[in-house]
Amino acid sequence: MHVHLVVHESFEAPGAYENWVRDRGHTCSYSRVYAYQPLPQSVDGIDLLVVLGGPQSPDTTTDECRHFDAAGERALISKCVAAGKAVVGICLGSQLIGEALGAKHDKSPEKEIGMFPIILTAEGKENDKFADFGDTLGVGHWHNDMPGLTKDATIIAYSEGCPRQIVEYSNLVYGFQCHMEFTRDVVELLIAASERELATLTDHRFVQQPDALRANEYDLMNQKLFGFLDKLAAAYSAR
């Protein structure tokens, strides 16, 4: 399987997605758009497109952020979906998937930064790709917004602070508002990029400060992510 990663910022690193690619013997390519690397012109060589998070929103213009082309990313996602590729979006990436499919992103009821549980819906519990998640699972968060819902979308999981944590758009297309790719190294990058902001958010009930972020255990959610990706890869191979 060949995986293409769209990376918006150096501090929003792929983390466990890169680990999964390496561990499973897959190949990987990148559009590090913060370094002005281009998006793919063709999707022929892509099996799985992963669109990562970032501080931008789908409404961010190129005037506001020169390296972020929301329209170009929506077009890439649409090409992959039309070609029957597997697509996973994380945070901003999940919102871009929704928008590429015609669903406007929304503000989340709560800002969430840190490690908090998601709760699987009845539909999520019945979905084999999430069979190992249990009823609840502690996962990483770092967001203000959430993905939009198409008429065919299914909410797989929610949290106390956000009603759309994992969304299934189709059997091969998923949006993760949560960050199951976080590792200790990725979290350190995020802390370094956001420490001043974090200091202003002490009154938010779902925002952890740096010491708590560093104390979280991320290995279990990484392994659950690997299981999901294995099943997604199998579904892609069987299409």
C-alpha positions as CSV (number, residue, x, y, z in Angstrom):
1,M,0.0,0.0,0.0
2,H,1.2,3.5,-0.8
3,V,0.3,6.2,1.6
4,H,0.4,9.9,0.8
5,L,0.5,12.4,3.7
6,V,-0.5,16.0,3.5
7,V,1.4,17.8,6.3
8,H,0.3,21.4,7.1
9,E,2.9,22.4,9.7
10,S,6.2,21.0,11.0
11,F,4.7,20.8,14.5
12,E,1.6,18.8,13.3
13,A,3.7,15.7,12.5
14,P,2.3,12.4,11.3
15,G,3.4,10.5,14.4
16,A,1.8,7.1,14.6
17,Y,0.8,7.2,10.9
18,E,4.5,7.1,9.9
19,N,5.1,4.3,12.5
20,W,2.2,2.3,11.0
21,V,3.6,2.7,7.4
22,R,7.0,1.6,8.6
23,D,5.8,-1.3,10.7
24,R,3.6,-2.7,8.0
25,G,6.1,-2.3,5.2
26,H,4.1,0.2,3.2
27,T,5.5,3.1,1.2
28,C,5.0,6.7,1.9
29,S,5.2,10.1,0.2
30,Y,4.6,13.6,1.4
31,S,3.2,17.0,0.6
32,R,4.8,19.1,3.3
33,V,2.8,22.2,2.3
34,Y,4.5,24.3,5.0
35,A,7.7,23.8,3.0
36,Y,5.7,24.6,-0.2
37,Q,5.9,21.0,-1.5
38,P,3.1,20.6,-4.0
39,L,0.0,18.5,-3.8
40,P,-0.1,15.5,-6.1
41,Q,-1.5,16.2,-9.6
42,S,-2.5,12.6,-10.1
43,V,-4.0,10.2,-7.5
44,D,-3.1,7.1,-9.6
45,G,-0.2,6.0,-7.3
46,I,-2.1,6.7,-4.0
47,D,-3.8,4.0,-2.1
48,L,-4.4,5.9,1.1
49,L,-4.5,9.7,1.4
50,V,-4.0,11.0,4.9
51,V,-4.7,14.8,5.5
52,L,-3.3,16.0,8.8
53,G,-4.3,18.8,11.1
54,G,-3.1,22.3,11.4
55,P,-4.0,25.7,13.0
56,Q,-5.8,26.7,9.8
57,S,-9.5,26.2,9.2
58,P,-11.1,25.2,5.9
59,D,-12.0,28.9,5.5
60,T,-8.4,30.1,5.7
61,T,-7.4,31.9,2.5
62,T,-4.0,31.9,0.8
63,D,-3.8,35.6,1.7
64,E,-4.0,34.6,5.3
65,C,-1.7,31.6,5.0
66,R,0.3,31.4,1.8
67,H,1.2,27.7,2.0
68,F,-2.3,26.5,2.7
69,D,-4.6,25.9,-0.4
70,A,-7.9,24.7,1.0
71,A,-9.5,24.5,-2.5
72,G,-6.6,22.5,-3.8
73,E,-6.8,20.1,-0.9
74,R,-10.6,19.7,-1.3
75,A,-10.0,18.9,-5.0
76,L,-7.4,16.3,-4.1
77,I,-9.7,14.7,-1.6
78,S,-12.5,14.7,-4.1
79,K,-10.3,13.0,-6.7
80,C,-9.3,10.3,-4.3
81,V,-12.9,9.6,-3.2
82,A,-14.0,9.5,-6.9
83,A,-11.2,7.1,-7.7
84,G,-12.1,4.7,-4.8
85,K,-9.0,5.5,-2.7
86,A,-9.0,5.2,1.0
87,V,-9.0,8.7,2.7
88,V,-8.4,9.6,6.4
89,G,-8.5,13.2,7.7
90,I,-7.3,14.3,11.1
91,C,-8.7,17.5,12.7
92,L,-8.4,20.1,9.9
93,G,-8.1,17.2,7.5
94,S,-11.4,15.8,8.7
95,Q,-13.1,19.1,8.2
96,L,-11.7,19.3,4.7
97,I,-13.1,15.9,3.8
98,G,-16.6,17.0,4.9
99,E,-16.3,20.2,2.9
100,A,-15.0,18.3,-0.2
101,L,-18.2,16.1,0.1
102,G,-20.4,19.2,0.5
103,A,-20.7,19.5,4.3
104,K,-19.6,22.7,5.9
105,H,-17.5,22.4,9.0
106,D,-18.8,23.7,12.4
107,K,-17.4,25.1,15.6
108,S,-17.1,22.5,18.3
109,P,-19.0,23.3,21.5
110,E,-15.8,23.1,23.5
111,K,-12.1,23.6,22.8
112,E,-10.3,20.3,23.6
113,I,-6.5,20.0,24.1
114,G,-5.1,16.9,25.9
115,M,-6.2,13.4,26.5
116,F,-9.9,12.8,27.0
117,P,-12.2,9.8,26.3
118,I,-14.3,9.4,23.2
119,I,-17.5,7.3,23.4
120,L,-18.6,5.0,20.6
121,T,-22.1,5.4,19.2
122,A,-24.3,2.3,18.6
123,E,-23.2,2.5,15.0
124,G,-19.6,2.7,16.0
125,K,-19.9,-0.4,18.2
126,E,-21.3,-2.3,15.2
127,N,-18.6,-1.2,12.8
128,D,-15.9,-3.9,12.6
129,K,-13.1,-1.3,12.0
130,F,-13.6,0.0,15.5
131,A,-14.3,-3.4,17.2
132,D,-11.2,-3.0,19.4
133,F,-12.0,0.5,20.6
134,G,-14.3,-0.7,23.4
135,D,-17.2,1.5,24.5
136,T,-14.8,4.3,25.4
137,L,-11.2,5.1,24.6
138,G,-8.8,7.8,25.8
139,V,-7.4,9.7,22.8
140,G,-5.6,12.9,22.0
141,H,-7.3,16.2,21.2
142,W,-6.2,19.6,19.9
143,H,-9.0,21.5,18.3
144,N,-11.7,24.2,18.1
145,D,-13.8,23.0,15.2
146,M,-15.4,19.8,14.0
147,P,-16.2,18.2,10.6
148,G,-19.5,18.7,8.8
149,L,-21.9,15.8,8.2
150,T,-23.2,14.7,4.8
151,K,-26.5,13.0,4.5
152,D,-24.7,9.6,4.3
153,A,-22.3,10.3,7.1
154,T,-22.3,8.2,10.3
155,I,-21.0,9.4,13.6
156,I,-18.8,6.7,15.0
157,A,-17.7,8.4,18.2
158,Y,-18.2,11.6,20.2
159,S,-16.8,13.1,23.4
160,E,-18.2,15.2,26.2
161,G,-16.8,18.3,24.6
162,C,-17.5,17.5,20.9
163,P,-20.3,15.6,19.2
164,R,-18.3,14.6,16.1
165,Q,-15.0,12.9,17.0
166,I,-15.0,10.2,14.4
167,V,-17.1,10.3,11.2
168,E,-17.6,7.6,8.6
169,Y,-18.3,9.2,5.2
170,S,-18.1,5.9,3.4
171,N,-16.5,2.4,3.9
172,L,-13.1,3.9,2.8
173,V,-13.4,7.6,3.9
174,Y,-13.1,8.6,7.6
175,G,-12.7,11.9,9.5
176,F,-11.0,11.9,12.9
177,Q,-11.5,15.1,14.8
178,C,-9.4,13.5,17.5
179,H,-5.6,12.9,17.3
180,M,-4.9,9.2,17.7
181,E,-1.5,9.8,15.9
182,F,-0.1,11.7,18.9
183,T,3.2,10.4,20.3
184,R,5.4,12.0,23.0
185,D,7.6,13.6,20.3
186,V,4.6,15.0,18.4
187,V,3.1,16.5,21.6
188,E,6.5,18.1,22.5
189,L,6.4,19.8,19.1
190,L,2.8,21.1,19.7
191,I,3.7,22.3,23.2
192,A,6.7,24.2,21.8
193,A,4.5,25.8,19.2
194,S,1.6,26.6,21.6
195,E,3.0,27.2,25.1
196,R,2.0,30.9,25.2
197,E,-1.5,30.1,24.0
198,L,-1.9,27.2,26.5
199,A,-1.1,29.6,29.4
200,T,-4.2,31.7,28.4
201,L,-6.5,28.7,28.5
202,T,-6.4,27.7,32.1
203,D,-10.2,28.3,32.5
204,H,-11.2,25.7,29.8
205,R,-12.3,22.4,31.3
206,F,-11.0,20.3,28.4
207,V,-7.6,21.9,28.1
208,Q,-4.5,20.3,29.7
209,Q,-1.4,22.2,30.5
210,P,2.1,21.1,29.4
211,D,2.9,19.0,32.5
212,A,-0.3,17.0,32.1
213,L,0.2,16.7,28.3
214,R,3.6,15.2,28.9
215,A,2.3,12.7,31.5
216,N,-0.3,11.2,29.2
217,E,0.2,7.7,27.8
218,Y,-0.3,7.5,24.0
219,D,0.8,4.0,23.2
220,L,-2.6,2.3,23.6
221,M,-4.5,4.7,21.3
222,N,-1.6,4.3,18.8
223,Q,-2.2,0.6,18.8
224,K,-5.9,1.0,18.4
225,L,-5.3,3.3,15.4
226,F,-3.0,0.7,13.9
227,G,-5.9,-1.8,14.2
228,F,-8.3,0.6,12.4
229,L,-5.8,1.2,9.7
230,D,-5.1,-2.5,9.2
231,K,-8.9,-3.0,8.7
232,L,-9.2,0.0,6.4
233,A,-6.3,-1.4,4.3
234,A,-8.0,-4.7,4.1
235,A,-11.3,-3.1,3.0
236,Y,-9.4,-1.2,0.3
237,S,-7.7,-4.3,-1.0
238,A,-11.1,-6.1,-1.1
239,R,-12.9,-3.3,-2.9
